[in-house]
Amino acid sequence: MLRSVQVAFGALQNRAFMLLWLGSLCSFIAFFTSNVVQQVVAFELTGENTSVGLVVFGRGLAQLVLGPVGGALADRISKRTILIVCQSVTAVVFFALALLMWSGWMEVIHLVVGGFLVGVTFAFLGPSRSAYVVDIVEPERQGNAVALNQVALNVSRVLGPALAGVLLAWHLSGATGAFIVMGALYVAALSLQSGLPPTGNGEAPARGILADVFDGFRYVGRNPRLRTLIVMFMLLVMLGFPYVTVLPGFVENHLGHPAKSVSVLFGATAAGGLVASLWMTAVADSPRVLLYYCAGAFTFGLSLFGVWLAQDLVQASAAMVVVGLTAGCFTTLHGAVVLKYTDPAYMGRVMSLGMFAFGAFGLIAVPVGMAADRWGEASVIAFHGLLVSAIALVFGLLLSRTSEPEPS
């Protein structure tokens, strides 16, 4: 048992990675708290799923446009500098939203702009965090480190919604206090990660950053296995994750509870995701990792039908645990699988394509919200479940037929 624990958490013995991991944990908790708080505030301001979709759209637009640039930048300058600058900006954004909420001036447009600015910083933070692993962790533990980053993500998916629910319900806090706490968590992340070693490629490349971006796309295009994995992940995220946009409306219109009770569903999903991520850390370096990845993606789609069938908050919460468990399998393993086929010089750019996927999901959130307002939230969730299972099945078959390149 002790040996299994040591294997699962082995990369945390590296002090630099431990600082990166703890800082990421703080910022992830703030991020997932903000997902609930901003969506609930948007829905309560207007009572429409479309307003929630607009908030997600603002964040997604920035990630879609700047994600590849963030990856290219992570491959050429100090990743510590990127983390410090971006987390400072995010803290300021949340403190500004707290002021607007306290003053009574908050409108949906403020949430959209705030989401856009957070999306800008996340477009640079995500690739830098992932690529930092290659710089500071020994090669034999890099897969474990990538999986542990996903553990931090899934722990935050549990703690973030729970924290949001407590702060929104507490009369001394409400949304204003929630925004203040989110800003403070980013300050804590900034303090931890300022102790990381600086990284970079030494001499600045002679070519422009856009040339690096296109070179990253060409690199992925030349690698059949990597190309298929990236396209699969992008489609799964873009067409599978927009279901979260309609959850506040699903809780209020379908289950008959206040929209702020959505924190229960987010927490249930996160609990399942945490279990999955802890399990996947032990198999991230396994030769069967690709099989686990595809199985997780396929069952994620099937699990969304459980949410569609739910008739009360208890049933919906149970279904969301399964959603989190299955989604956690493939999201935890994505970085570890990609790492197997990526040259370290391209790691930031390749990982940024995941940010690109989350950005595209943000753009889809608006039509998803409009569809939910017309046909109902439950129908939209079921439709996304069908899409995800079909994508996982088709791409799983494609992956089985693509040649495996030599590991980098």
TORDO-204213 format. One record per residue (C-alpha): residue in three letters; y, x, z. Coordinates in pm, 1 decimal. Each point is the difference from the previous one (the first is absolute). Layout:
N
 code       yy       xx       zz
  ALA        Y        X        Z
...
END
This chain:
408
 code       yy       xx       zz
  MET      0.0      0.0      0.0
  LEU    241.9    276.8     99.9
  ARG    -82.6    183.9   -322.1
  SER     82.9   -310.5   -206.1
  VAL    336.0    -36.0    173.9
  GLN     79.7    366.4    -62.1
  VAL    -79.5    -43.1   -369.6
  ALA    203.6   -319.7    -30.4
  PHE    309.8    151.1    165.8
  GLY    -53.4    364.8    -91.8
  ALA    321.1     46.6   -199.4
  LEU    211.3    -87.8    306.5
  GLN    -96.6    336.4    147.6
  ASN    253.5    141.3   -246.2
  ARG    333.9    -10.5    190.9
  ALA    216.9    -43.4   -309.6
  PHE   -213.9   -288.9   -121.3
  MET      8.8   -156.8    345.8
  LEU    384.0     -1.9    -11.6
  LEU     -9.1   -148.2   -349.4
  TRP   -251.5   -263.1    111.2
  LEU    188.7   -103.8    313.9
  GLY    328.9    -21.5   -188.2
  SER   -167.5   -204.6   -272.8
  LEU   -143.8   -231.9    265.1
  CYS    349.2    -72.6    137.6
  SER    147.9    -66.8   -342.7
  PHE   -297.1   -210.3   -112.1
  ILE     29.7   -219.6    311.7
  ALA    368.0    -54.8    -81.3
  PHE    -80.6    -73.5   -363.9
  PHE   -264.4   -263.1     75.7
  THR    215.3   -153.7    270.0
  SER    273.5    -33.6   -262.0
  ASN   -239.0   -169.9   -244.2
  VAL    -49.9   -286.8    244.3
  VAL    355.4    -16.5    133.9
  GLN    172.3      4.1   -338.7
  GLN   -238.3   -254.4   -152.5
  VAL     31.4   -236.6    297.6
  VAL    382.1     29.1      4.4
  ALA     14.7    -62.8   -377.0
  PHE   -225.5   -306.8     24.4
  GLU    188.9   -141.4    299.2
  LEU    334.5     46.2   -176.4
  THR   -105.2   -210.0   -303.8
  GLY   -345.7   -153.7     57.4
  GLU   -117.5    129.9   -341.4
  ASN   -276.8    242.0   -103.5
  THR    225.8    117.9   -282.1
  SER    244.6    149.0    253.7
  VAL   -282.8    198.2    156.8
  GLY    -98.6    117.8   -348.3
  LEU    355.1    121.0    -64.9
  VAL     -7.7    217.6    312.8
  VAL   -331.8    153.6   -107.2
  PHE    142.3     34.9   -352.9
  GLY    291.5    211.5    125.3
  ARG   -232.1    249.2    167.1
  GLY   -244.4     -0.7   -290.6
  LEU    266.4     60.8   -265.1
  ALA    105.2    325.2    166.5
  GLN   -359.0    120.3     37.5
  LEU    -81.5    -87.7   -360.6
  VAL    297.1    186.8   -146.5
  LEU     10.8    298.7    235.8
  GLY   -366.0     45.9    101.0
  PRO    -86.3    247.5   -277.5
  VAL    327.9    189.0     61.8
  GLY    -88.9     21.1    369.7
  GLY   -335.6    149.7    -90.6
  ALA    155.2    259.1   -230.1
  LEU    253.0     94.1    268.1
  ALA   -279.3     41.2    256.5
  ASP   -163.6    254.2   -231.5
  ARG    311.0    217.4    -28.6
  ILE    206.4     -0.1    324.3
  SER    -60.2      6.3    375.7
  LYS   -188.1   -310.8    107.1
  ARG    146.3     32.9    350.0
  THR    350.2    -37.6   -143.4
  ILE   -105.2   -316.0   -182.4
  LEU   -148.6   -148.3    317.2
  ILE    307.8     77.8    210.7
  VAL    254.1   -136.5   -248.6
  CYS   -192.2   -316.7    -88.5
  GLN    -86.6    -93.9    357.2
  SER    362.2     50.0    106.5
  VAL    116.2   -239.0   -273.3
  THR   -263.6   -259.4     94.2
  ALA    106.3      6.7    366.1
  VAL    361.1    -66.0   -102.7
  VAL   -109.8   -293.6   -220.7
  PHE   -184.5   -170.5    286.8
  PHE    289.0     52.6    242.8
  ALA    234.6   -156.1   -259.6
  LEU   -229.9   -304.2    -38.2
  ALA     -3.4    -35.8    378.7
  LEU    379.7    -12.3     -1.2
  LEU      2.1   -266.8   -272.4
  MET   -255.7   -208.1    189.3
  TRP    189.7     29.7    329.1
  SER    329.3    -96.9   -163.8
  GLY   -148.0   -307.4   -169.2
  TRP     90.5    127.1   -347.7
  MET   -355.2     56.0   -118.3
  GLU    -85.7   -147.3   -340.6
  VAL   -298.0     39.8   -232.1
  ILE    199.3    238.7   -221.7
  HIS     37.2    238.0    296.2
  LEU   -375.8      0.7     47.9
  VAL    -51.1     63.8   -371.8
  VAL    242.8    296.2      2.2
  GLY   -155.1    132.2    320.8
  GLY   -346.3    -30.6   -152.1
  PHE    119.3    184.4   -310.0
  LEU    136.9    290.1    206.6
  VAL   -318.4     22.7    205.2
  GLY   -194.2     -3.8   -328.4
  VAL    209.9    291.5   -124.1
  THR    -85.3    210.8    304.0
  PHE   -366.3   -105.1     -8.0
  ALA    -25.6    107.4   -364.7
  PHE     71.8    355.3    117.5
  LEU   -172.0    -12.9    339.7
  GLY   -339.9   -118.9   -121.3
  PRO    -79.2    278.4   -249.8
  SER    144.9    266.4    230.7
  ARG   -216.5   -107.4    294.1
  SER   -314.2     -2.5   -215.2
  ALA     72.4    329.3   -175.3
  TYR     90.6    171.2    330.2
  VAL   -370.5    -11.6     89.8
  VAL    -81.9    251.4   -273.9
  ASP    260.9    242.0    138.6
  ILE    -88.0     -8.6    369.7
  VAL   -369.9    -97.1     30.8
  GLU   -293.0    228.3    -78.8
  PRO   -191.9   -109.5   -314.3
  GLU   -321.0   -103.0    178.1
  ARG    193.4   -255.1    208.7
  GLN    241.0   -135.9   -258.6
  GLY   -205.6   -310.0    -78.8
  ASN    -22.0    -74.5    372.0
  ALA    376.7     50.2     34.8
  VAL     74.8   -241.3   -284.5
  ALA   -227.3   -259.1    160.6
  LEU    166.6     54.5    339.3
  ASN    335.8    -71.8   -161.8
  GLN   -148.3   -334.3    -99.1
  VAL   -115.2    -49.4    360.2
  ALA    363.5     39.2    108.3
  LEU     91.6   -254.2   -266.7
  ASN   -257.6   -251.3    123.6
  VAL     76.4     55.4    369.0
  SER    357.2    -84.9    -95.2
  ARG   -116.9   -311.3   -179.9
  VAL   -136.3   -115.0    337.3
  LEU    288.8    111.3    218.5
  GLY    281.8    -86.4   -243.2
  PRO    -68.9   -376.3    -32.2
  ALA    -80.0    -22.9    372.1
  LEU    328.4    169.7     83.3
  ALA    183.1   -226.1   -245.8
  GLY   -151.5   -310.8    158.0
  VAL     97.6    108.5    351.2
  LEU    355.0     97.9    -98.0
  LEU     63.2   -313.0   -207.6
  ALA   -123.9   -226.7    281.3
  TRP    181.8    183.3    282.8
  HIS    334.5   -169.9     67.5
  LEU    162.4    330.5     97.2
  SER    -95.9    155.2   -332.4
  GLY    -59.3   -224.9   -298.0
  ALA     50.5    145.9   -346.0
  THR    299.4    205.9    117.3
  GLY   -206.4    186.9    257.8
  ALA   -282.0     43.0   -250.3
  PHE    229.0    178.1   -246.0
  ILE    127.2    227.2    279.5
  VAL   -354.7     92.2    103.2
  MET    -92.0     76.4   -363.8
  GLY    296.3    234.9    -32.0
  ALA    -94.5    172.0    326.9
  LEU   -356.8     54.7   -122.1
  TYR    132.0    178.0   -309.7
  VAL    213.3    220.3    225.0
  ALA   -318.0     88.5    195.1
  ALA   -180.7     85.4   -326.0
  LEU    293.3    217.7   -101.0
  SER    -15.2    190.1    329.8
  LEU   -372.2     68.7    -31.5
  GLN     -2.4    105.8   -364.0
  SER    300.7    228.8     28.9
  GLY   -248.0    244.5    158.2
  LEU   -211.2     19.6   -316.7
  PRO     -6.6    321.7   -202.6
  PRO    217.1     -3.9   -314.9
  THR   -190.3    -13.5   -327.4
  GLY     85.7     43.5   -364.4
  ASN   -108.6    176.5   -311.7
  GLY    225.0    298.3     47.2
  GLU    195.1     29.3   -324.5
  ALA    151.2   -317.7   -138.8
  PRO   -150.6    -97.4   -336.5
  ALA    221.8     67.3   -299.0
  ARG    -67.3   -342.6   -150.7
  GLY    154.6   -324.2    122.8
  ILE   -160.1   -237.0    245.3
  LEU    -63.6   -265.7   -266.0
  ALA   -205.4    255.0   -188.9
  ASP   -208.5     40.3    315.3
  VAL    -41.0   -377.3     20.8
  PHE   -129.3    -26.2   -357.6
  ASP   -219.8    304.3     51.9
  GLY   -159.5   -184.0    292.7
  PHE    -72.9   -301.9   -218.4
  ARG   -149.4    226.9   -268.3
  TYR   -214.9    173.6    260.5
  VAL   -148.4   -331.6    114.3
  GLY    -44.9   -110.5   -360.7
  ARG   -209.5    309.2    -82.4
  ASN   -244.6    -67.0    286.5
  PRO   -222.5   -304.5    -76.9
  ARG   -135.6    -46.0    353.4
  LEU    340.2     43.3    163.3
  ARG    168.9   -221.8   -259.6
  THR   -248.1   -281.5     61.6
  LEU     38.0     28.3    378.0
  ILE    380.7    -12.0    -17.3
  VAL      7.8   -300.4   -235.3
  MET   -255.9   -180.7    214.6
  PHE    199.2     59.2    318.9
  MET    325.3   -106.4   -163.2
  LEU   -150.8   -328.0   -121.3
  LEU   -164.9    -70.6    335.6
  VAL    327.7     49.2    185.7
  MET    220.9   -175.6   -255.9
  LEU   -222.8   -307.4    -34.6
  GLY   -174.9     -4.6    337.2
  PHE    262.9     67.0    263.3
  PRO    268.9   -255.2   -102.1
  TYR   -189.8   -255.5    209.2
  VAL    198.4    131.2    301.3
  THR    316.4   -146.0   -154.1
  VAL   -120.9   -356.5     55.4
  LEU   -144.7     42.7    350.0
  PRO    307.8   -126.4    192.3
  GLY      0.6   -313.2   -215.0
  PHE   -379.8    -29.6     28.2
  VAL     27.6     -0.8    379.7
  GLU    277.5   -258.9     10.2
  ASN    -91.7   -229.7   -291.2
  HIS   -381.8     23.9     -4.3
  LEU    -92.1     75.3    362.3
  GLY    285.8   -184.3    171.9
  HIS    131.1    286.2    214.5
  PRO    346.9    162.0      9.7
  ALA     48.8    272.7   -262.1
  LYS     35.3    267.1    271.0
  SER   -366.3    -62.0     90.3
  VAL    -80.7    195.8   -315.3
  SER     -0.4    307.2    224.8
  VAL   -342.3   -122.1    122.3
  LEU   -139.1     14.9   -354.4
  PHE    155.4    337.9    -71.3
  GLY   -145.4    128.5    326.6
  ALA   -345.3   -137.0    -83.6
  THR      8.2    170.5   -339.5
  ALA    108.8    322.5    160.7
  ALA   -278.0    -13.7    259.9
  GLY   -257.5    -17.9   -277.4
  GLY    176.3    277.5   -188.2
  LEU     -1.4    223.5    307.2
  VAL   -375.2    -39.8     46.2
  ALA    -53.3     78.8   -367.8
  SER    225.1    306.0      3.7
  LEU   -170.7    147.4    307.2
  TRP   -336.8    -51.5   -167.6
  MET    117.5    146.9   -329.0
  THR    127.9    324.5    158.7
  ALA   -362.6     97.6     53.1
  VAL    -93.8    -56.4   -366.4
  ALA    319.2    120.0   -172.2
  ASP   -166.2    328.9    -98.1
  SER   -336.8   -162.0    -82.9
  PRO   -146.4     27.3   -353.0
  ARG    -33.2   -382.0      7.3
  VAL    370.4    -54.2     65.7
  LEU     61.5   -156.1   -343.6
  LEU   -266.4   -265.1     62.5
  TYR    160.7    -97.8    332.5
  TYR    337.2    -14.2   -173.1
  CYS   -113.0   -242.3   -271.2
  ALA   -200.3   -216.4    241.5
  GLY    301.9    -35.7    226.2
  ALA    219.8   -107.6   -288.4
  PHE   -247.9   -262.6   -125.2
  THR    -59.0   -156.0    341.8
  PHE    376.3     -2.8     66.6
  GLY     36.9   -250.8   -280.9
  LEU   -284.6   -214.6    133.7
  SER    149.7      1.5    348.8
  LEU    321.1   -167.3   -119.2
  PHE   -202.8   -314.5    -71.3
  GLY    -64.2    -21.4    374.8
  VAL    374.8    -32.0     56.3
  TRP     14.8   -269.6   -268.1
  LEU   -268.0   -200.6    184.8
  ALA    164.0     31.3    345.2
  GLN    125.1   -324.9    154.5
  ASP    156.7    129.9    322.9
  LEU    150.3    317.4    143.7
  VAL   -325.4    109.4    165.7
  GLN   -199.9    -24.9   -324.9
  ALA    278.1    170.5   -193.0
  SER     14.8    282.8    253.4
  ALA   -375.6     55.6    -23.7
  ALA     21.8      7.8   -379.5
  MET    289.1    246.0     14.9
  VAL   -205.8    239.4    213.0
  VAL   -248.7     14.7   -287.5
  VAL    284.7     43.6   -249.4
  GLY    126.2    296.8    200.3
  LEU   -348.6    146.9     37.1
  THR    -72.7     -6.8   -373.1
  ALA    348.0    104.8   -113.0
  GLY     -7.4    278.6    256.6
  CYS   -311.0    149.5   -160.0
  PHE    151.4     64.3   -342.1
  THR    356.8     77.9    112.9
  THR   -123.7    253.3    255.6
  LEU   -219.1    172.5   -255.5
  HIS    247.0      0.4   -290.3
  GLY    173.5    320.8    103.2
  ALA   -328.2    175.6     78.4
  VAL   -149.8    -99.1   -337.0
  VAL    308.5    105.3   -194.8
  LEU     10.1    329.8    190.1
  LYS   -344.4     88.8   -140.7
  TYR    130.6      1.2   -358.1
  THR    360.9    119.1     33.7
  ASP    144.7    348.2    -32.2
  PRO    214.4     71.8    311.7
  ALA    300.5     76.1   -223.4
  TYR     -4.4   -363.4   -115.7
  MET    -88.0   -167.3    330.2
  GLY    345.5   -143.8     72.6
  ARG     34.1   -148.0   -347.1
  VAL   -348.6   -148.6     -1.6
  MET     40.9   -156.0    344.9
  SER    339.7   -138.5   -103.5
  LEU   -177.5   -224.6   -248.6
  GLY   -128.2   -191.3    301.9
  MET    364.4    -58.2     96.2
  PHE     56.3   -113.5   -358.1
  ALA   -272.6   -260.3     51.6
  PHE    156.4   -130.8    319.8
  GLY    333.1    -18.3   -179.7
  ALA   -150.4   -207.9   -278.3
  PHE   -158.5   -228.2    261.2
  GLY    352.2    -54.6    134.3
  LEU    121.9   -114.1   -339.6
  ILE   -288.4   -244.5    -29.2
  ALA     89.7   -146.1    340.5
  VAL    277.8   -218.3   -144.9
  PRO   -214.9   -193.3   -253.3
  VAL   -274.9    -18.4    262.8
  GLY    245.0   -162.6    240.5
  MET    113.5   -242.7   -270.1
  ALA   -362.8    -86.4    -81.3
  ALA    -69.5    -67.0    368.7
  ASP    302.7   -230.2     22.8
  ARG   -141.5   -198.5   -293.5
  TRP   -380.2      4.2     45.3
  GLY    -43.7     88.2    366.1
  GLU    -64.4    322.9    187.9
  ALA   -376.8    -47.2     35.2
  SER    -51.4    -35.3   -376.4
  VAL    195.4    319.3    -65.1
  ILE   -209.8    193.0    254.5
  ALA   -323.9   -117.6   -161.9
  PHE    123.6     98.0   -346.0
  HIS     78.3    353.2    118.6
  GLY   -345.9     27.1    153.6
  LEU   -156.5    -81.6   -338.7
  LEU    216.1    260.4   -175.5
  VAL    -83.7    276.3    248.3
  SER   -377.2    -51.8    -17.1
  ALA      8.0     -2.2   -381.2
  ILE    207.0    320.7    -12.3
  ALA   -228.0    178.6    247.0
  LEU   -312.0    -99.1   -192.6
  VAL    133.4    106.4   -340.6
  PHE    142.2    331.0    118.1
  GLY   -302.2     77.8    214.1
  LEU   -209.3    -18.1   -317.8
  LEU    252.2    215.5   -187.5
  LEU     -5.6    265.1    274.4
  SER   -378.5     16.5    -18.3
  ARG     30.9     91.7   -368.8
  THR    281.9    256.2     19.4
  SER    -79.6    367.4     27.5
  GLU     72.7    162.8    332.3
  PRO    230.5    303.7    -26.1
  GLU    -44.0    316.4    195.5
  PRO    160.8    -34.4    347.1
  SER    332.6    179.4     27.5
END
